[in-house]
Structures are given as structure tokens and as C-alpha cells.
Amino acid sequence: MFTLSGTLSIPARLGVLLAGLLVALGSGLVAAPGASAVTQASAESQFRAVGITWSSSGSCTTRGNSTCTSFDGLRQTSIDGAKTLKSASGCALNITGGTEVGHSTGTYSHYNGYKLDFSRTTCLTSWVTGHYSYVGQRSDGAALYRAASGNEYADEGNHWDVTFYSCGC
């Protein structure tokens, strides 16, 4: 560790700090943030490792096709949140919607990697309604539940639309 004192000007001190940060990044000493986006292959591998399945009406993973279920650009925090949900609930989870086009837009959207859709099962419905707080209806009429982590679960009838703000469930 070093200190910046003495005769260095503020811009020079900032330059030294920036250079140190770049060296740390280049050497792998700084971990990627939880909000980083992952590839389709990485997400599939992580889901497969914990027994989370996925399906699509189009039997495809192309992000630009609304009948596919894509994980391209999914946030690592969303993957970790799904893994935590599976572990905590003990439910079988099947993802039916990811980052593909065709969902609503916005900052915390499917396309931006914050949301996943899960098949509506008795186990998952019982877990959500029994463990999370009902906070009213979403603007589209879906019943909305919120976990202590801040993640939101919207009952869209045939599936759960989950917004992962954190890796907790």
C-alpha cells in the first residue's frame, strides 16, 4: 500500500490512483461487479450446475427472437438470485423468459438482464406467497410480492415474472 502525500498536485495524485487501479484490473486483483452481464454459455453452465432448467416456445436462444429464451446479457446478480431462490425454496425451477426481445422495456427489464420468467408451479407459488410480502397489484394487474432482498415477484397467471435487484431471493 502507498500513500499520496508531498508535492504531487491533485491531478497527479488522481493519475497515480488511476494507474494503480488499471494495474489492479489488469492483474485480476479486482473482481467484476455482480451487475456484469454474462454470455449465453456461461448462464447455461451456471443454471445447469444447480439443476435449473429452461425452455422456449421456439426451442432457441436467439436474443432477437421473441419465441426464444435467451440469457445473453443476463446480469450475474440475476443468475445468483435464481440460484438462491432454488436453494432456499427447494423448488424445481424452469426459466421460460430471459433477455430476449418481446418483453416490456425499462431500466429493470428482461432485455437489460434484471428479469427472468419462471414456470408457475405449486411449489414456487406456495414459496412466494408464503415467504414474501404482498405489496399490491402491478399496473398490469399482476399480484406483486416483494422479498426482504427487494426482489419482486409478479404473478402473471401462467408464470412468475421476477425482477432481481440483488442476489438474494
C-alpha positions as CSV (number, residue, x, y, z in Angstrom):
1,M,0.0,0.0,0.0
2,F,1.2,3.5,-0.7
3,T,0.1,7.0,0.3
4,L,-0.1,10.1,-1.8
5,S,1.5,13.0,0.1
6,G,4.1,15.5,-0.5
7,T,4.5,17.6,-3.6
8,L,2.1,15.8,-6.0
9,S,-0.7,18.0,-7.4
10,I,-4.3,16.8,-7.1
11,P,-4.4,15.9,-10.9
12,A,-1.0,14.0,-10.5
13,R,-2.4,12.1,-7.4
14,L,-5.5,11.2,-9.4
15,G,-3.3,10.0,-12.2
16,V,-1.3,7.8,-9.8
17,L,-4.5,6.3,-8.3
18,L,-5.9,5.7,-11.8
19,A,-2.7,4.0,-12.9
20,G,-2.8,1.8,-9.8
21,L,-6.4,0.8,-10.4
22,L,-5.6,-0.1,-14.0
23,V,-2.7,-2.3,-12.9
24,A,-5.1,-4.0,-10.4
25,L,-7.7,-4.5,-13.0
26,G,-5.2,-5.9,-15.5
27,S,-3.8,-8.3,-12.9
28,G,-7.2,-9.7,-12.0
29,L,-7.0,-8.3,-8.4
30,V,-10.3,-6.6,-8.8
31,A,-13.4,-8.8,-9.2
32,A,-16.1,-8.0,-11.7
33,P,-19.2,-6.4,-10.1
34,G,-22.3,-8.5,-9.6
35,A,-24.1,-6.4,-12.2
36,S,-21.9,-7.6,-15.0
37,A,-23.6,-9.3,-18.0
38,V,-22.7,-12.8,-18.9
39,T,-22.9,-14.9,-22.1
40,Q,-25.5,-17.5,-23.0
41,A,-23.0,-20.3,-22.5
42,S,-21.9,-19.0,-19.0
43,A,-25.5,-18.6,-17.8
44,E,-26.5,-22.1,-19.2
45,S,-23.5,-23.6,-17.4
46,Q,-24.3,-22.0,-14.1
47,F,-28.0,-22.9,-14.3
48,R,-27.2,-26.5,-15.3
49,A,-24.8,-26.9,-12.4
50,V,-27.6,-26.3,-9.9
51,G,-30.4,-28.0,-11.7
52,I,-32.3,-25.0,-13.1
53,T,-33.9,-25.8,-16.4
54,W,-35.1,-23.6,-19.2
55,S,-37.4,-23.9,-22.2
56,S,-38.7,-21.7,-25.0
57,S,-41.7,-22.0,-27.3
58,G,-39.3,-21.6,-30.3
59,S,-36.7,-24.1,-28.9
60,C,-34.0,-21.5,-29.4
61,T,-31.8,-19.0,-27.6
62,T,-31.5,-16.1,-30.0
63,R,-31.9,-12.8,-28.2
64,G,-33.5,-11.0,-31.2
65,N,-36.3,-13.6,-31.4
66,S,-39.2,-13.3,-29.0
67,T,-40.1,-17.0,-29.2
68,C,-36.6,-17.9,-27.8
69,T,-35.4,-17.9,-24.2
70,S,-32.1,-16.1,-24.2
71,F,-29.6,-15.4,-21.4
72,D,-27.2,-13.3,-23.5
73,G,-26.7,-10.1,-21.4
74,L,-28.2,-11.5,-18.3
75,R,-26.7,-9.9,-15.1
76,Q,-24.7,-12.2,-12.9
77,T,-26.8,-10.9,-10.0
78,S,-29.9,-12.3,-11.7
79,I,-28.2,-15.7,-12.1
80,D,-27.2,-15.7,-8.5
81,G,-30.7,-14.7,-7.4
82,A,-32.2,-17.6,-9.3
83,K,-29.7,-20.0,-7.7
84,T,-30.5,-18.6,-4.3
85,L,-34.2,-19.0,-5.0
86,K,-33.8,-22.6,-6.0
87,S,-31.7,-23.3,-2.9
88,A,-34.0,-21.5,-0.4
89,S,-37.3,-22.8,-1.8
90,G,-36.3,-26.3,-2.7
91,C,-38.5,-26.0,-5.8
92,A,-37.7,-27.2,-9.3
93,L,-37.2,-24.0,-11.4
94,N,-37.8,-23.8,-15.2
95,I,-37.0,-20.5,-16.9
96,T,-39.3,-19.5,-19.7
97,G,-38.1,-16.0,-20.4
98,G,-34.8,-14.2,-20.2
99,T,-33.2,-11.3,-22.1
100,E,-34.9,-11.9,-25.5
101,V,-37.0,-9.2,-27.2
102,G,-40.7,-9.0,-26.7
103,H,-40.9,-8.0,-23.0
104,S,-41.7,-4.6,-21.6
105,T,-38.9,-2.1,-21.7
106,G,-37.3,-0.1,-19.0
107,T,-34.2,0.1,-16.8
108,Y,-35.1,-3.1,-14.8
109,S,-36.2,-5.0,-17.8
110,H,-35.7,-8.5,-19.2
111,Y,-33.6,-7.1,-22.0
112,N,-31.3,-5.3,-19.6
113,G,-30.7,-8.6,-17.7
114,Y,-32.7,-7.9,-14.5
115,K,-35.7,-10.2,-15.1
116,L,-36.4,-13.9,-15.5
117,D,-39.7,-15.7,-16.0
118,F,-40.2,-19.0,-14.2
119,S,-42.9,-21.6,-14.9
120,R,-45.7,-21.3,-12.4
121,T,-45.7,-24.4,-10.2
122,T,-47.5,-25.2,-6.9
123,C,-44.1,-25.3,-5.1
124,L,-42.9,-21.9,-6.4
125,T,-46.3,-20.2,-5.9
126,S,-46.5,-21.6,-2.3
127,W,-43.0,-20.4,-1.6
128,V,-43.5,-16.8,-3.0
129,T,-46.9,-16.3,-1.3
130,G,-45.8,-17.8,1.9
131,H,-42.5,-16.1,2.3
132,Y,-42.7,-12.7,0.6
133,S,-44.9,-9.7,1.3
134,Y,-47.8,-8.9,-0.9
135,V,-47.4,-5.3,-1.9
136,G,-50.4,-4.9,-4.2
137,Q,-51.1,-5.1,-7.9
138,R,-48.7,-4.1,-10.6
139,S,-50.0,-1.6,-13.2
140,D,-51.0,-4.6,-15.4
141,G,-53.0,-6.2,-12.6
142,A,-50.4,-8.9,-11.7
143,A,-50.2,-9.6,-8.0
144,L,-46.9,-8.3,-6.7
145,Y,-44.8,-9.8,-3.9
146,R,-41.5,-8.4,-2.5
147,A,-38.8,-10.3,-0.8
148,A,-36.7,-8.8,2.1
149,S,-33.9,-8.6,-0.5
150,G,-36.0,-6.2,-2.6
151,N,-36.5,-8.6,-5.4
152,E,-40.0,-8.6,-6.8
153,Y,-42.2,-11.4,-7.9
154,A,-45.2,-10.8,-10.2
155,D,-47.8,-13.5,-10.7
156,E,-48.6,-13.2,-14.4
157,G,-51.0,-16.1,-14.4
158,N,-49.0,-18.9,-16.2
159,H,-45.6,-17.8,-14.9
160,W,-43.7,-15.7,-12.3
161,D,-42.0,-12.6,-13.6
162,V,-39.1,-12.0,-11.2
163,T,-37.0,-8.8,-11.0
164,F,-33.6,-9.4,-9.4
165,Y,-32.3,-6.3,-7.8
166,S,-29.9,-8.4,-5.6
167,C,-28.6,-11.9,-5.5
168,G,-30.9,-12.8,-2.5
169,C,-34.2,-14.3,-3.2
